[in-house]
Amino acid sequence: MPPDDSAELVRGVLAGDAKAIAATLERVEDVRPGALSAQRELLRELEAQTPAAHTSVGLTGPPGAGKSTLAGALIRHWLGVGAGVGMTAIDPSSRRSGGALLGDRARLRFTPDEPVFVRSMAARDRLGGLAPATRAAVVALRAAFDWTLVETVGVGQSEIDVASVVDSVVLVLQPGSGDTLQFMKAGILEIPDVLVVHKWDLGAEAERTLGDLQSMLSLVPRSGSSWSPPALGVSAETGHGVAELADTLAAHRAHLDASGELAAHRTAARTAWAMELFERRFGTLGLERVGGTGAARARIEAAEGTALDAYEALSAEANLD
């Protein structure tokens, strides 16, 4: 497909065409200097035409909690009720090639005629649990599907970047792991909108972990939202709680719409994306040139268009090329 054929790509993505989605993700992952202009136009059109009800969800938590298995169960549930699902699974990077190891994607199996698209992305050297192009990938997948899942790499307590990328965050814990107290100490329990004790089929141990988690949640401060994060027991193995989790995510999205928090959250996500791009390219010198972090954020919030548009405007003001 010609590199300037954004309109055709947008039509294909909105129709859920796998080839168009793959081509779009390849384009937004391009880090060559001349790629940004085409990416900006493509993402602007995708955001403008994304159905309002389409929602993104992050699955985060420590390694071994069963995030991929839970993702598969959620996808199966959504398919069963007629919804399409896109997913980006952030995998550890290969030490040899730098690419994704594909461990998560290998466990997710769907037929070609099902409205599912799963893409693995390498975390590379990033510590926040995401890959460099995750934000752009979410824009593309959310345009195509009712639900977009982002599964983070599972790096532990630094894994909070996903909160500024998706509409809802699910923290997945496993019974008896001892992670709950550690997450509370690190402030991680302030991040998720839904908490899941996975592997509910383990019985009494899972019930104890859920009880401990519910007790701790009463002590966790929650600023900026009137939503009270519920804690659920779920087993992808038996199917227990999967429908309840899906219903809770739908309820959270309805709450975001009714409260006006969705617009504020996505504005904050746009600012975070533009700031990330600017700081990665220009560092502290760039921030100094535009008057510091606060001034940079204010300029991004005042700029029109997408995060990439805001980033370009701020870059031009820094004038460091």
C-alpha positions as CSV (number, residue, x, y, z in Angstrom):
1,M,0.0,0.0,0.0
2,P,1.5,3.4,-1.0
3,P,2.9,5.2,2.0
4,D,0.7,8.3,1.4
5,D,-2.6,6.4,1.2
6,S,-3.8,7.2,4.7
7,A,-7.5,7.5,3.6
8,E,-7.5,3.9,2.4
9,L,-5.8,2.7,5.6
10,V,-8.4,4.5,7.7
11,R,-11.2,2.9,5.8
12,G,-9.7,-0.5,6.2
13,V,-9.1,-0.1,9.9
14,L,-12.6,1.2,10.6
15,A,-13.9,-1.9,8.7
16,G,-11.8,-4.2,10.9
17,D,-9.6,-5.4,8.0
18,A,-6.6,-7.2,9.4
19,K,-4.3,-6.2,6.6
20,A,-5.1,-2.6,7.0
21,I,-4.7,-2.8,10.8
22,A,-1.3,-4.5,10.4
23,A,-0.2,-1.9,7.9
24,T,-1.3,0.9,10.2
25,L,0.5,-0.6,13.2
26,E,3.7,-1.0,11.0
27,R,3.4,2.6,10.0
28,V,3.0,4.0,13.5
29,E,5.9,1.9,14.8
30,D,8.2,3.5,12.2
31,V,10.9,5.6,14.0
32,R,12.6,7.0,10.9
33,P,12.8,10.9,11.0
34,G,10.5,11.4,8.0
35,A,7.7,9.1,9.3
36,L,6.1,11.5,11.8
37,S,4.2,13.5,9.3
38,A,2.3,10.5,7.8
39,Q,1.7,9.1,11.3
40,R,0.2,12.4,12.5
41,E,-2.2,12.6,9.6
42,L,-3.2,8.9,9.9
43,L,-3.8,9.1,13.7
44,R,-5.7,12.3,13.4
45,E,-8.2,10.7,10.9
46,L,-8.5,7.6,13.0
47,E,-9.2,9.5,16.2
48,A,-11.8,11.7,14.4
49,Q,-13.7,8.6,13.1
50,T,-13.5,6.3,16.1
51,P,-16.9,5.3,17.3
52,A,-17.6,7.0,20.7
53,A,-18.4,3.8,22.5
54,H,-15.1,2.0,21.7
55,T,-13.1,1.4,24.9
56,S,-9.6,0.5,25.9
57,V,-8.6,-1.6,28.9
58,G,-5.2,-2.3,30.4
59,L,-4.3,-5.6,32.1
60,T,-1.4,-5.1,34.5
61,G,0.2,-7.0,37.3
62,P,3.1,-9.2,38.3
63,P,4.5,-12.0,36.1
64,G,2.7,-15.3,36.7
65,A,-0.7,-13.8,37.6
66,G,-2.2,-15.2,34.4
67,K,-2.8,-11.9,32.5
68,S,-2.7,-13.6,29.1
69,T,-5.0,-16.4,30.1
70,L,-7.4,-13.9,31.6
71,A,-7.2,-11.8,28.4
72,G,-8.1,-14.9,26.3
73,A,-11.1,-15.5,28.5
74,L,-12.3,-11.9,28.3
75,I,-11.9,-11.9,24.5
76,R,-13.9,-15.1,24.3
77,H,-16.7,-13.5,26.4
78,W,-16.8,-10.4,24.2
79,L,-16.8,-12.4,21.0
80,G,-19.7,-14.3,22.5
81,V,-21.8,-11.2,22.9
82,G,-21.0,-9.9,19.4
83,A,-18.1,-7.5,20.1
84,G,-14.8,-7.2,18.3
85,V,-11.5,-7.1,20.2
86,G,-8.1,-5.7,19.4
87,M,-5.1,-6.5,21.7
88,T,-1.6,-5.5,22.0
89,A,0.5,-7.7,24.2
90,I,3.7,-6.2,25.5
91,D,6.3,-8.9,25.6
92,P,9.9,-9.0,27.0
93,S,12.5,-8.1,24.4
94,S,14.8,-10.6,22.9
95,R,18.4,-9.9,24.1
96,R,19.7,-10.9,20.6
97,S,17.3,-9.2,18.2
98,G,15.5,-6.6,20.4
99,G,12.1,-7.9,19.2
100,A,9.2,-9.3,21.1
101,L,9.5,-12.9,22.4
102,L,5.9,-13.5,21.4
103,G,5.2,-15.6,24.6
104,D,1.8,-13.9,25.2
105,R,0.6,-14.0,21.6
106,A,1.5,-17.7,21.3
107,R,-1.1,-18.5,24.0
108,L,-4.0,-16.6,22.2
109,R,-5.6,-18.7,19.5
110,F,-8.5,-17.4,17.3
111,T,-9.9,-18.3,13.9
112,P,-9.3,-16.0,10.9
113,D,-13.0,-15.2,10.7
114,E,-13.3,-14.0,14.3
115,P,-13.2,-10.2,14.8
116,V,-9.9,-10.3,16.8
117,F,-6.5,-8.8,16.1
118,V,-3.6,-9.5,18.5
119,R,-0.2,-7.8,18.1
120,S,2.9,-8.4,20.2
121,M,5.2,-5.5,20.8
122,A,8.7,-5.5,22.4
123,A,9.1,-3.5,25.6
124,R,12.8,-2.9,24.6
125,D,14.5,-0.8,27.3
126,R,11.3,0.8,28.7
127,L,10.5,0.2,32.4
128,G,6.9,1.3,32.5
129,G,5.5,-2.0,31.1
130,L,4.8,-0.7,27.6
131,A,6.4,-0.6,24.2
132,P,7.4,2.7,22.5
133,A,4.5,2.6,20.0
134,T,1.8,1.3,22.4
135,R,-0.1,4.6,22.5
136,A,-0.4,4.9,18.8
137,A,-1.3,1.2,18.5
138,V,-4.2,1.8,21.0
139,V,-5.5,4.6,18.8
140,A,-5.5,2.3,15.8
141,L,-7.1,-0.7,17.5
142,R,-9.7,1.4,19.3
143,A,-10.8,2.7,15.9
144,A,-11.4,-0.8,14.7
145,F,-12.8,-2.7,17.7
146,D,-15.4,-2.3,20.4
147,W,-12.8,-3.3,23.0
148,T,-9.0,-2.9,23.0
149,L,-6.9,-4.7,25.5
150,V,-3.3,-3.7,26.5
151,E,-1.4,-6.4,28.4
152,T,1.7,-5.0,30.0
153,V,4.9,-6.9,30.2
154,G,4.7,-7.8,33.9
155,V,7.6,-5.9,35.3
156,G,6.1,-5.3,38.8
157,Q,5.9,-2.1,40.7
158,S,7.1,0.2,37.9
159,E,4.3,-0.9,35.6
160,I,2.0,2.1,35.9
161,D,2.4,3.8,32.5
162,V,-0.7,1.9,31.2
163,A,-2.9,4.2,33.3
164,S,-2.2,7.1,31.0
165,V,-2.9,5.0,27.9
166,V,-6.2,3.2,28.4
167,D,-9.7,4.1,29.7
168,S,-9.8,1.4,32.4
169,V,-7.0,-0.4,34.3
170,V,-7.3,-3.9,35.7
171,L,-4.8,-5.1,38.2
172,V,-4.4,-8.9,38.2
173,L,-3.1,-10.6,41.3
174,Q,-2.6,-14.3,42.1
175,P,-3.5,-16.0,45.4
176,G,-0.9,-16.2,48.1
177,S,1.7,-14.2,46.2
178,G,2.2,-11.5,48.8
179,D,2.0,-8.8,46.1
180,T,-1.0,-7.0,47.6
181,L,0.9,-5.5,50.5
182,Q,3.9,-4.6,48.3
183,F,1.6,-2.9,45.8
184,M,-0.1,-1.0,48.6
185,K,3.3,0.2,49.9
186,A,4.3,1.3,46.4
187,G,1.0,3.1,45.8
188,I,0.1,0.8,43.0
189,L,-3.3,0.1,44.4
190,E,-4.3,3.7,43.7
191,I,-4.0,3.1,40.0
192,P,-6.4,0.4,38.9
193,D,-10.2,0.8,38.3
194,V,-10.9,-2.9,38.8
195,L,-8.8,-5.4,40.8
196,V,-8.9,-9.2,40.1
197,V,-7.7,-12.1,42.2
198,H,-7.1,-14.5,39.4
199,K,-7.0,-18.3,39.7
200,W,-10.2,-18.3,41.8
201,D,-10.3,-22.1,41.3
202,L,-7.5,-22.4,43.9
203,G,-10.3,-22.1,46.5
204,A,-9.6,-21.0,50.1
205,E,-6.3,-19.4,49.3
206,A,-7.9,-17.2,46.6
207,E,-10.7,-16.2,49.0
208,R,-8.2,-15.2,51.7
209,T,-6.3,-13.1,49.2
210,L,-9.5,-11.4,48.0
211,G,-10.5,-10.7,51.6
212,D,-7.1,-9.1,52.3
213,L,-7.3,-7.1,49.2
214,Q,-10.8,-5.7,50.0
215,S,-9.6,-4.8,53.5
216,M,-6.6,-2.9,52.1
217,L,-8.7,-1.1,49.5
218,S,-10.6,0.7,52.3
219,L,-7.3,2.3,53.3
220,V,-6.2,3.4,49.8
221,P,-6.8,7.1,48.9
222,R,-8.6,7.6,45.6
223,S,-8.3,11.1,44.2
224,G,-9.8,12.6,41.1
225,S,-12.6,10.0,40.6
226,S,-15.9,9.1,42.3
227,W,-15.5,5.5,41.1
228,S,-14.8,2.9,43.9
229,P,-12.6,0.2,42.5
230,P,-14.2,-3.3,43.1
231,A,-12.2,-6.4,43.8
232,L,-13.4,-9.6,42.0
233,G,-12.5,-13.3,42.1
234,V,-12.0,-14.6,38.6
235,S,-10.9,-17.9,37.1
236,A,-10.2,-18.1,33.4
237,E,-9.8,-21.8,33.8
238,T,-13.4,-22.4,35.0
239,G,-15.0,-19.2,33.6
240,H,-16.0,-18.0,37.1
241,G,-16.3,-14.2,37.3
242,V,-15.3,-13.5,33.6
243,A,-18.8,-12.2,32.8
244,E,-18.8,-10.2,36.0
245,L,-15.5,-8.7,35.1
246,A,-16.7,-7.7,31.6
247,D,-19.9,-6.2,33.1
248,T,-17.8,-4.2,35.6
249,L,-15.6,-2.8,32.8
250,A,-18.8,-1.8,31.0
251,A,-20.1,-0.2,34.1
252,H,-16.8,1.7,34.6
253,R,-17.0,3.0,31.0
254,A,-20.6,4.2,31.6
255,H,-19.4,5.9,34.8
256,L,-16.6,7.7,32.9
257,D,-19.2,8.9,30.3
258,A,-21.7,10.1,32.9
259,S,-19.2,11.8,35.2
260,G,-17.3,13.5,32.4
261,E,-14.1,11.8,33.6
262,L,-13.5,10.1,30.2
263,A,-12.8,13.4,28.4
264,A,-10.5,14.6,31.2
265,H,-8.7,11.3,31.2
266,R,-8.1,11.3,27.5
267,T,-6.9,14.9,27.6
268,A,-4.4,13.8,30.3
269,A,-3.4,10.9,28.1
270,R,-2.8,13.1,25.1
271,T,-0.6,15.4,27.3
272,A,1.4,12.5,28.6
273,W,2.0,11.1,25.1
274,A,3.2,14.5,23.7
275,M,5.4,15.1,26.8
276,E,6.9,11.6,26.5
277,L,7.8,12.2,22.8
278,F,9.2,15.6,23.5
279,E,11.4,14.5,26.5
280,R,12.6,11.5,24.7
281,R,13.8,13.6,21.8
282,F,15.0,16.8,23.5
283,G,15.5,15.9,27.2
284,T,16.0,18.6,29.9
285,L,17.5,21.0,27.4
286,G,14.3,21.0,25.4
287,L,12.2,21.6,28.6
288,E,14.4,24.5,29.5
289,R,14.0,26.1,26.1
290,V,10.2,26.1,26.5
291,G,10.1,27.3,30.1
292,G,10.1,24.1,32.1
293,T,7.8,21.1,32.5
294,G,4.7,23.2,33.6
295,A,5.0,25.5,30.6
296,A,5.4,22.5,28.3
297,R,2.3,20.9,29.6
298,A,0.3,24.1,29.3
299,R,1.4,24.6,25.7
300,I,0.4,21.0,24.9
301,E,-3.0,21.4,26.5
302,A,-3.6,24.6,24.5
303,A,-2.5,23.1,21.2
304,E,-5.1,21.7,18.8
305,G,-5.2,18.3,17.2
306,T,-3.7,15.0,18.4
307,A,-0.8,14.3,20.7
308,L,1.5,14.3,17.7
309,D,0.2,17.7,16.6
310,A,0.9,19.1,20.0
311,Y,4.3,17.5,20.1
312,E,5.2,19.1,16.7
313,A,4.1,22.5,17.9
314,L,6.2,22.2,21.0
315,S,9.2,21.0,19.1
316,A,9.0,23.9,16.7
317,E,9.0,26.3,19.7
318,A,12.0,24.5,21.2
319,N,13.9,25.0,17.9
320,L,16.6,22.6,18.7
321,D,16.9,20.7,15.3
